[in-house]
Amino acid sequence: MAGTADGAQSGARMIQVDIRKKLGAFDLQTQFEAPAGVTAIFGPSGSGKTSIVNAVAGLSHPDSGRIAVNDVVLFDSDAGINLPPQKRRIGYVFQDARLFPHMTVLRNLRYGGQHDEAQVIDVLGLSNLLDRTPAGLSGGERQRVALGRALMCHPQLLLMDEPLAALDTARKAEILPYIERLRDTVRIPILYVSHDISEIARLATTLVVLDNGKVVVNGPVGQVLSHPDAVPLVGVRAAGAVITTRVVGRLLDDGLTELAFSGGRLLLPGNFGVVGQNVRLRIPAQDVILALEAPEGLSALNVLPVEITQINQGRGPGVAIGLKAGKDHLLARVTRRSALRMELSVGQKLFAIIKATAVGPEDIGS
């Protein structure tokens, strides 16, 4: 029997959403399951992203369906269960921090509760901010405090609705490592709404792609983003693969970091991570060049042997090519003319060329 939010939790830590809600002419019909970790919800404006997290939070009520977290039922129209927001044990971080301006950082944090106060302060790097007020904080610092306040209530689930959308590039770079650290240490399910594929590639375990209120694809983020069918869903410029690599060395004279993964080795500019550390990369499809033979005399440093797993021509002039490199998957996007001229076919072995500068700092995460 499923428990309530005040009862004992059992079973796998998982999010289950199966709801329907009519909003005027818009019909939200969403069904997905996701394991613990960060589940990113992605889709165009008006696709239903915020409607889903508001339904999970209890701020809006579905017409029918079921919502459960860790086998705790929050909403079930058939069973007549609809827990009020305050009994759902959910932390919610909005796009704007919504801190109390007259309170110090510490008092803002304690407004959410005092669960694991020392750990929350440590994980989010807040110790030197505790006596300050929100007016004296940067945008990234305010969002870290808002995140800490949400965690202090001892949530069973964390909702983050485009928490970085209002921040500039520098502030995003400041806060992303803290969210990665949170993901890897606190280990509660997180629903993360974003329209930024770089954020999703760095943070997410699972990706749910919405269109017009319906889930069009759902699965591990690496599998979804590297699949040729995902290109029209995420956009041709945003499409690309996500792979996990390991730092194996540095070329100090050249300012490069050497990374290894199942498909070979990569050299990227910059000094990031430490030797032995895992690093997650997003490799944009538009920056992968294909060659029938191992190229010579090129400036590109990264040449990987690959095999074509899928070809999706789509409706435009581009062709999405699924590639297998070792046990990992990459994605390339070439013109239809190039695909025909090279006579590309599934099962064909060739080479993928990736410029060292193709992977930007925003595409590198722990």
Buried (B, 14 or more C-beta within 10 A) or exposed (E): EBBEBEEEEEEEBBBBBBBBBEEEEEBBBBBBBBEBBBBBBBBBEEBBBBBBBBBBBBBBEBEBBBBBBBBBBBBBBEEEBBBEEEEBBBBBBBBBBEBEEEBBBBBBBBBBBEEBBEEBBEBBBBEEBBEBBBEEBBBBBBBBBBBBBBBBBEBBBBBBBBBBBBBEEEBBBBBBEBBBBBBEEBEBBBBBBBBBBBBBBBBBBBBBBBBBBBBBBBBBBBBBBBBBBBBBBBEBEBBBBBBBBBBBEBEEEEEBBBBEBEBBBBBBBBEBBEEEEEBBBBBBBBBBBBBEEEEEEEEBBBBBBBBBBBBBEBEEEBBBBBBBBBEBBBBBBBEEEBBEEBEBEEEBEBBBBBBBEBBBEBBBBB
